[in-house]
């Protein structure tokens, strides 16, 4: 390679600087540029191929210089497709060769497009290729300069941004704040869920949604978790713009920059009102009798165990009364199951009104009920069980000792019963 000074360079030299120094400086700039630089003559023969281009494509200087592009490292199918599109755009036939790259450049113009490069090892990667015409000192055309940069990372980031944009438009409400918890952005689902528009929330704080149901300790623990792990999720009650309080499942994530400094918080949440209703229904089905709405055997046993433990600590006694209905089967057979159900519902209603708040009336199943009384005093008495002697009354008389020790009956009339067990 010749290293003579550039004879056509027209530059104003600094004192003590020679033309050869300028040429050497230009060469150093080209060789150390962060982009692939490829220079060609007007026909597309490669005249210059810098070190970044060699590293990017895997070809050495001797393998490229003196050869014609684009066949060396361009996708032939992509070149052919661009040639067809340019032929339509420019209204003239464009051959699938070097002309594809310079057709838009003109004599002193410039063009910039995305292309696919194929390295020597066969690896394909996207580049942003800028092509510029190189005029000579007489106004003629010396050739073309191509400057290419690998945009693989840019493409990945753009894809992530597209995915993030799609996610931001999801059905879950999203709230983005800065490190001082000032709201920067919300998505449409946030407005739909809370009733607040972007104009009403930007620069506000998330406490705008506070329902007042969570105490200061709840928020201290939440922010402590965020500080320690950068993440928190859980159930919280918030308030819509209309004043309605609703449950939501909230997830908060802290966002840090490359230096590990907190920059943003991203919150996503969804209304779980329907879930809470479903949970309540499932709980009711699991622990309550569907006909009478009294606690069932499962809930009764749970309460009984708790009452025993409480009574042991407080040294208070309690009572457990098992009640059934006389001639209930006959009633069902003669008047029908609908009438039997009505009787069971009426019995349950009267039982609930007979007992104190905190006591339990439960249905065991069939025509059997259980009443559990708590805190009846500290003196141990003998438990007793009664049944009605009167065949006219289908309900067994219930007599329980309250603090005033007066007898209470399930039916309107009081029936003296005989104890069957002591």
DOLUM-126976 format. One record per residue (C-alpha): residue number from 1; x negated, z, y. Coordinates in pm, 1 decimal. Each point is the difference from the previous one (the first is absolute). Last residue first. Example, Ala and Ser with C-alpha at 12.3 -4.5 7.8 and 13.67 -1.06 7.14 Angstrom:
REM residues 2
[2 [-1367.0 714.0 -106.0]]
[1 [137.0 66.0 -344.0]]
END
This chain:
REM residues 422
[422 [7790.7 8275.2 -3778.6]]
[421 [193.5 -295.8 -128.9]]
[420 [371.3 -81.3 -16.0]]
[419 [105.6 192.6 306.4]]
[418 [377.8 -5.1 50.6]]
[417 [138.9 -164.4 306.9]]
[416 [238.8 124.6 267.1]]
[415 [149.6 -295.7 169.9]]
[414 [16.3 -35.5 378.0]]
[413 [232.1 -265.0 141.2]]
[412 [-124.2 -280.2 225.8]]
[411 [-234.7 -130.9 -266.0]]
[410 [-377.5 45.9 0.4]]
[409 [25.5 374.4 48.9]]
[408 [-209.1 241.7 200.5]]
[407 [-29.0 374.0 -78.9]]
[406 [-111.6 227.6 283.1]]
[405 [-345.9 160.4 -34.9]]
[404 [-64.6 -17.7 379.3]]
[403 [-350.9 -134.8 -70.8]]
[402 [151.1 -264.5 -227.1]]
[401 [85.6 70.8 -363.4]]
[400 [139.5 -297.9 -184.6]]
[399 [331.9 -69.1 -163.4]]
[398 [82.1 -350.1 -112.3]]
[397 [325.3 -63.1 -179.8]]
[396 [-19.6 -277.4 -259.3]]
[395 [182.8 -305.8 119.2]]
[394 [281.5 -158.4 -197.8]]
[393 [252.1 266.6 111.8]]
[392 [316.4 -9.2 -207.5]]
[391 [-184.8 114.0 -312.4]]
[390 [-56.6 342.3 166.8]]
[389 [-276.3 210.9 -150.9]]
[388 [-262.0 -140.0 239.5]]
[387 [-359.3 38.7 -106.2]]
[386 [-256.0 250.3 117.8]]
[385 [-375.6 52.3 -46.7]]
[384 [-187.4 319.9 82.6]]
[383 [-348.4 101.2 116.4]]
[382 [-73.5 371.4 -10.2]]
[381 [-138.2 141.8 324.2]]
[380 [-349.4 36.0 139.1]]
[379 [-9.5 157.3 342.7]]
[378 [-215.3 -176.7 263.8]]
[377 [260.1 -210.4 168.1]]
[376 [185.6 -322.6 -63.8]]
[375 [-279.9 -215.3 134.7]]
[374 [90.7 -323.1 -181.7]]
[373 [311.2 -141.3 -164.0]]
[372 [-14.2 -291.9 -242.6]]
[371 [330.9 -163.9 -90.5]]
[370 [19.7 -227.1 -302.7]]
[369 [268.2 -253.6 -84.9]]
[368 [122.3 -140.0 -331.7]]
[367 [286.3 -250.3 -25.3]]
[366 [-214.8 -291.7 -117.4]]
[365 [-352.1 46.9 137.4]]
[364 [-207.2 288.0 128.3]]
[363 [153.2 -8.7 345.4]]
[362 [-170.1 217.2 258.6]]
[361 [96.9 265.3 256.2]]
[360 [-301.4 150.1 172.5]]
[359 [-42.1 290.4 238.7]]
[358 [-182.2 -46.6 331.3]]
[357 [315.6 -5.8 210.3]]
[356 [247.5 226.2 -171.9]]
[355 [230.3 -102.1 -279.6]]
[354 [373.4 -55.1 -6.2]]
[353 [9.1 -315.4 213.7]]
[352 [-237.4 -187.4 -232.9]]
[351 [202.0 114.0 -298.9]]
[350 [320.1 -123.3 158.2]]
[349 [-143.9 -348.7 52.5]]
[348 [-142.0 -13.7 -352.7]]
[347 [335.8 99.7 -145.8]]
[346 [173.2 -268.4 206.7]]
[345 [-247.8 -265.7 -115.3]]
[344 [45.0 102.9 -362.4]]
[343 [378.9 -10.7 38.3]]
[342 [-12.7 -346.7 155.4]]
[341 [-218.1 -116.7 -285.5]]
[340 [252.6 126.2 -250.6]]
[339 [278.2 -180.9 185.6]]
[338 [-197.7 -322.5 -22.0]]
[337 [-74.7 70.7 -364.1]]
[336 [366.8 -17.6 -96.7]]
[335 [300.8 229.7 26.0]]
[334 [50.6 83.4 -368.6]]
[333 [-342.2 -48.5 -155.9]]
[332 [-200.8 117.6 302.3]]
[331 [217.0 306.1 45.9]]
[330 [-22.8 81.8 -369.0]]
[329 [-377.9 -27.2 21.4]]
[328 [-4.3 239.2 295.6]]
[327 [201.8 262.0 -188.0]]
[326 [-205.1 280.8 151.9]]
[325 [-264.7 -89.1 257.8]]
[324 [-353.5 132.7 -36.7]]
[323 [-206.8 248.5 195.9]]
[322 [-352.4 132.4 -49.0]]
[321 [-95.0 270.4 250.8]]
[320 [-362.0 85.6 78.1]]
[319 [-66.6 311.3 203.0]]
[318 [-277.8 122.6 224.3]]
[317 [-213.6 308.6 46.2]]
[316 [-227.5 75.8 291.5]]
[315 [-346.0 147.1 -48.7]]
[314 [-128.8 -222.7 283.8]]
[313 [-291.6 -142.8 -197.9]]
[312 [186.8 -19.3 -330.6]]
[311 [305.7 -139.5 170.1]]
[310 [-202.1 -281.2 155.7]]
[309 [-153.7 -94.1 -335.9]]
[308 [335.4 8.5 -173.4]]
[307 [162.6 -198.0 280.9]]
[306 [-270.5 -268.0 -26.2]]
[305 [59.4 -37.3 -374.7]]
[304 [374.6 -13.8 55.2]]
[303 [-38.5 -261.9 270.9]]
[302 [-188.6 -229.0 -236.2]]
[301 [242.8 65.3 -283.2]]
[300 [292.3 -80.5 231.7]]
[299 [-166.4 -322.2 116.8]]
[298 [-26.9 -127.5 -357.0]]
[297 [346.8 122.5 -100.8]]
[296 [168.8 -187.6 284.0]]
[295 [49.7 108.8 360.2]]
[294 [357.4 -62.1 115.7]]
[293 [94.9 -346.4 128.0]]
[292 [325.4 29.9 -203.1]]
[291 [-3.8 -343.2 -166.2]]
[290 [-363.3 -109.0 37.4]]
[289 [-142.1 338.4 -114.4]]
[288 [-311.5 65.8 203.2]]
[287 [-375.2 14.8 -74.2]]
[286 [-106.8 -348.2 -114.7]]
[285 [280.1 -197.5 162.4]]
[284 [-49.4 186.0 327.9]]
[283 [-375.5 -54.9 -9.9]]
[282 [52.4 -371.4 -67.8]]
[281 [245.3 -19.4 288.7]]
[280 [-237.6 183.3 232.7]]
[279 [-288.5 -223.3 -103.3]]
[278 [217.5 -306.5 63.7]]
[277 [90.2 131.2 344.9]]
[276 [-367.2 71.2 70.9]]
[275 [-90.9 -350.0 -114.2]]
[274 [268.2 -149.2 222.7]]
[273 [-139.4 192.8 296.9]]
[272 [-355.7 -108.1 -80.4]]
[271 [-62.5 -194.2 323.0]]
[270 [-343.8 -156.9 -5.0]]
[269 [-333.7 81.9 157.2]]
[268 [-333.8 -154.3 82.8]]
[267 [-248.0 160.3 236.2]]
[266 [-331.3 -145.7 115.7]]
[265 [-229.4 225.9 201.7]]
[264 [-272.7 -145.9 217.1]]
[263 [-361.0 24.2 120.1]]
[262 [-169.0 286.4 -184.6]]
[261 [-377.7 -32.7 3.0]]
[260 [-178.5 -86.1 -324.4]]
[259 [-255.9 -224.6 168.0]]
[258 [158.1 -313.3 -143.1]]
[257 [338.5 101.7 145.7]]
[256 [242.7 250.0 -149.4]]
[255 [371.0 -36.0 -78.3]]
[254 [202.6 308.8 -99.9]]
[253 [289.2 -53.7 -238.6]]
[252 [351.2 146.0 27.9]]
[251 [269.6 -39.3 -266.4]]
[250 [356.0 116.2 66.0]]
[249 [298.2 14.5 -235.3]]
[248 [306.8 43.0 216.8]]
[247 [291.8 238.5 30.7]]
[246 [261.8 -53.3 274.5]]
[245 [113.0 168.0 319.2]]
[244 [248.3 -200.9 207.8]]
[243 [-55.1 30.2 374.8]]
[242 [77.2 -362.4 89.5]]
[241 [-370.8 -65.6 55.1]]
[240 [-66.2 107.0 -356.8]]
[239 [-132.2 346.2 -85.8]]
[238 [-259.9 87.1 -262.6]]
[237 [-9.7 208.1 -317.7]]
[236 [-321.9 -10.2 -202.4]]
[235 [-95.6 -66.5 -359.9]]
[234 [-364.3 -49.4 -85.0]]
[233 [-316.4 -193.8 54.4]]
[232 [-333.9 81.0 157.2]]
[231 [-331.7 -181.6 23.2]]
[230 [-336.5 23.6 177.5]]
[229 [-115.1 259.0 -252.7]]
[228 [-105.9 300.4 209.2]]
[227 [146.7 -84.6 340.1]]
[226 [317.5 -146.5 -143.6]]
[225 [48.5 306.2 -220.3]]
[224 [-49.0 226.6 302.0]]
[223 [248.0 -211.5 192.2]]
[222 [266.1 56.1 -266.1]]
[221 [-77.4 371.4 -36.2]]
[220 [34.8 53.6 373.9]]
[219 [320.0 -206.9 3.3]]
[218 [168.1 213.1 -265.9]]
[217 [-119.9 323.0 164.2]]
[216 [160.8 -104.1 330.7]]
[215 [344.2 -20.9 -160.9]]
[214 [175.1 -303.6 -143.0]]
[213 [372.3 -35.6 69.2]]
[212 [-46.9 -75.5 370.9]]
[211 [111.6 -359.9 -45.4]]
[210 [-313.7 -161.5 142.8]]
[209 [26.6 -371.8 73.2]]
[208 [-155.6 8.9 348.6]]
[207 [-265.6 221.3 -161.3]]
[206 [-153.6 -335.8 -96.0]]
[205 [-155.8 -16.2 349.0]]
[204 [94.1 -246.9 274.1]]
[203 [-231.6 -271.6 129.8]]
[202 [222.2 -269.0 -160.3]]
[201 [327.8 157.4 -123.5]]
[200 [280.8 -109.7 230.8]]
[199 [-137.5 -349.4 64.4]]
[198 [-52.8 -48.9 -373.0]]
[197 [366.7 76.1 -67.5]]
[196 [134.5 328.9 -136.6]]
[195 [295.2 -7.6 -240.5]]
[194 [-191.6 195.2 -263.4]]
[193 [34.8 -218.0 -310.4]]
[192 [57.5 -342.4 157.7]]
[191 [-262.6 62.6 266.9]]
[190 [-254.4 109.7 -259.8]]
[189 [88.5 -298.9 -220.5]]
[188 [-82.7 -230.3 293.0]]
[187 [-361.5 126.3 7.4]]
[186 [-158.3 255.3 230.8]]
[185 [-311.2 -10.2 216.6]]
[184 [-220.9 212.6 220.1]]
[183 [160.0 343.8 -26.7]]
[182 [-213.0 272.7 155.5]]
[181 [-132.4 231.6 -269.4]]
[180 [-325.9 84.5 183.7]]
[179 [-197.7 -200.5 -261.9]]
[178 [215.9 -304.1 73.8]]
[177 [338.9 -53.5 -159.3]]
[176 [147.1 -253.4 -241.9]]
[175 [355.7 38.6 -137.3]]
[174 [139.0 -191.1 -294.6]]
[173 [357.2 9.4 -134.3]]
[172 [26.3 -132.7 -353.5]]
[171 [195.1 -325.3 -42.3]]
[170 [-314.0 -208.3 51.9]]
[169 [-103.0 -177.3 321.8]]
[168 [-326.8 191.0 10.7]]
[167 [-66.4 -107.2 -359.6]]
[166 [25.4 -364.8 104.1]]
[165 [-237.2 61.6 290.5]]
[164 [-238.7 190.2 -228.7]]
[163 [1.3 -290.8 -246.7]]
[162 [-69.8 -243.7 282.8]]
[161 [-273.4 228.9 132.9]]
[160 [-155.0 24.6 -346.5]]
[159 [4.0 -378.0 -25.0]]
[158 [-161.5 -29.6 340.5]]
[157 [-266.4 250.9 -103.7]]
[156 [-76.6 -195.6 -316.0]]
[155 [-14.5 -325.5 194.8]]
[154 [-233.8 156.3 254.2]]
[153 [-221.3 123.3 -281.9]]
[152 [-19.3 -346.9 -150.8]]
[151 [-57.7 -155.7 342.6]]
[150 [-355.0 -128.1 -60.7]]
[149 [-120.5 -156.9 323.3]]
[148 [-84.3 -367.6 55.3]]
[147 [-172.6 -173.6 292.6]]
[146 [-10.3 -379.8 -23.8]]
[145 [-199.0 -204.7 248.0]]
[144 [56.6 -372.7 24.6]]
[143 [-212.1 -307.0 73.2]]
[142 [-212.1 -146.5 273.6]]
[141 [282.3 -163.9 191.4]]
[140 [-84.4 -190.8 317.5]]
[139 [15.8 139.8 349.4]]
[138 [-357.3 -98.0 88.2]]
[137 [-135.1 350.0 -57.2]]
[136 [151.1 17.8 -350.8]]
[135 [346.7 133.1 -86.7]]
[134 [62.2 242.4 -290.1]]
[133 [368.2 6.9 -105.7]]
[132 [127.0 341.8 -106.4]]
[131 [145.4 115.8 -332.2]]
[130 [127.3 355.4 -54.3]]
[129 [58.0 100.9 -363.3]]
[128 [181.7 321.5 -92.4]]
[127 [-83.7 62.3 -362.1]]
[126 [191.7 76.5 -319.0]]
[125 [-178.7 69.9 -331.3]]
[124 [-47.6 -182.1 -328.7]]
[123 [-268.4 98.6 -250.6]]
[122 [-143.1 -290.8 -195.8]]
[121 [-354.1 141.4 -19.2]]
[120 [-121.5 -251.8 260.0]]
[119 [268.6 125.3 232.3]]
[118 [335.4 -167.8 61.5]]
[117 [128.2 21.2 357.4]]
[116 [371.0 -1.0 87.4]]
[115 [98.6 -91.1 353.5]]
[114 [164.1 162.0 303.0]]
[113 [-3.9 -199.1 321.0]]
[112 [-182.4 -37.9 333.2]]
[111 [-39.4 -318.1 199.8]]
[110 [-214.6 -99.8 298.2]]
[109 [-30.4 -299.7 225.4]]
[108 [-276.9 -204.7 152.5]]
[107 [50.2 -336.6 -172.0]]
[106 [311.9 78.8 -194.1]]
[105 [32.4 320.9 -202.0]]
[104 [333.6 -75.4 -163.7]]
[103 [-137.7 -251.4 -251.8]]
[102 [-314.8 207.9 -54.8]]
[101 [68.3 188.8 -322.4]]
[100 [220.0 -259.1 -172.8]]
[99 [-246.6 -270.9 97.8]]
[98 [-254.7 150.1 -238.1]]
[97 [200.5 -112.9 -300.6]]
[96 [362.0 -45.8 -105.8]]
[95 [49.5 -314.3 210.9]]
[94 [229.5 27.8 302.2]]
[93 [245.6 -287.2 48.1]]
[92 [160.2 -9.3 341.8]]
[91 [298.9 161.9 165.0]]
[90 [-185.0 312.7 105.2]]
[89 [235.7 252.4 -158.8]]
[88 [94.7 -209.0 -305.1]]
[87 [-359.3 -90.5 -78.3]]
[86 [-100.8 358.8 75.0]]
[85 [237.2 135.0 -266.4]]
[84 [-126.5 -245.9 -260.9]]
[83 [-364.1 80.9 79.7]]
[82 [73.2 375.8 -15.9]]
[81 [133.2 -41.6 -355.8]]
[80 [-304.3 -203.4 -104.4]]
[79 [-239.5 262.8 139.8]]
[78 [190.9 279.9 -176.3]]
[77 [-11.0 -187.4 -330.6]]
[76 [-372.2 -66.6 39.1]]
[75 [-75.8 372.2 59.2]]
[74 [-303.7 14.2 225.2]]
[73 [-358.3 96.8 -90.9]]
[72 [-195.9 -319.7 -62.7]]
[71 [266.3 -268.5 39.6]]
[70 [47.2 74.9 369.3]]
[69 [-283.3 -77.8 93.8]]
[68 [-277.8 -250.3 -38.5]]
[67 [-351.1 80.8 -116.5]]
[66 [-320.5 7.2 203.4]]
[65 [-13.5 380.3 9.8]]
[64 [193.4 156.2 -287.4]]
[63 [-214.5 66.8 -306.6]]
[62 [-326.2 23.0 194.1]]
[61 [137.7 271.4 226.7]]
[60 [113.5 216.8 -293.9]]
[59 [357.5 32.6 -122.6]]
[58 [174.1 332.8 -70.6]]
[57 [295.0 -68.3 226.5]]
[56 [-7.4 310.0 221.7]]
[55 [-375.1 62.3 -27.0]]
[54 [-89.2 -360.2 83.6]]
[53 [253.9 -6.2 283.5]]
[52 [-148.4 326.1 134.2]]
[51 [-347.8 -153.1 -21.7]]
[50 [86.6 -303.9 209.3]]
[49 [83.6 -353.1 -119.2]]
[48 [-112.0 -280.3 233.6]]
[47 [7.2 -376.9 -30.3]]
[46 [297.4 -49.9 -233.8]]
[45 [111.8 -362.8 -15.5]]
[44 [353.7 -23.2 136.3]]
[43 [-4.4 -346.7 150.7]]
[42 [-42.7 118.0 360.2]]
[41 [-295.8 217.5 -95.5]]
[40 [51.1 344.4 -146.9]]
[39 [-64.1 362.1 100.4]]
[38 [96.2 299.3 -217.4]]
[37 [8.1 357.8 127.5]]
[36 [124.6 281.9 -226.6]]
[35 [77.5 299.5 218.1]]
[34 [-194.8 321.2 64.8]]
[33 [-266.6 -188.2 195.3]]
[32 [-358.9 68.5 -100.7]]
[31 [-107.3 -357.3 -70.9]]
[30 [179.7 -145.6 300.6]]
[29 [-135.6 259.7 241.5]]
[28 [-351.5 -34.1 -139.4]]
[27 [16.1 -378.2 43.4]]
[26 [113.5 37.3 359.2]]
[25 [-288.3 241.7 67.1]]
[24 [-250.8 -241.0 -154.0]]
[23 [135.4 -282.3 214.4]]
[22 [-26.3 220.1 309.1]]
[21 [-357.8 92.6 -80.5]]
[20 [-86.6 -367.5 -58.9]]
[19 [129.8 -77.3 346.3]]
[18 [-255.4 243.9 138.1]]
[17 [51.0 332.1 173.3]]
[16 [-264.6 145.3 237.6]]
[15 [243.7 24.8 289.6]]
[14 [359.8 -40.1 -126.7]]
[13 [98.3 -352.7 -89.1]]
[12 [293.5 -186.8 150.2]]
[11 [129.5 -211.4 -282.0]]
[10 [19.9 -370.0 -74.5]]
[9 [-92.7 -45.0 -363.1]]
[8 [-56.8 -364.2 -83.4]]
[7 [-355.9 25.4 -137.1]]
[6 [71.5 304.9 -223.2]]
[5 [-340.1 144.3 -85.6]]
[4 [-166.7 -88.4 -328.1]]
[3 [61.4 206.6 -315.9]]
[2 [42.6 -278.1 -252.0]]
[1 [136.0 91.1 -342.2]]
END
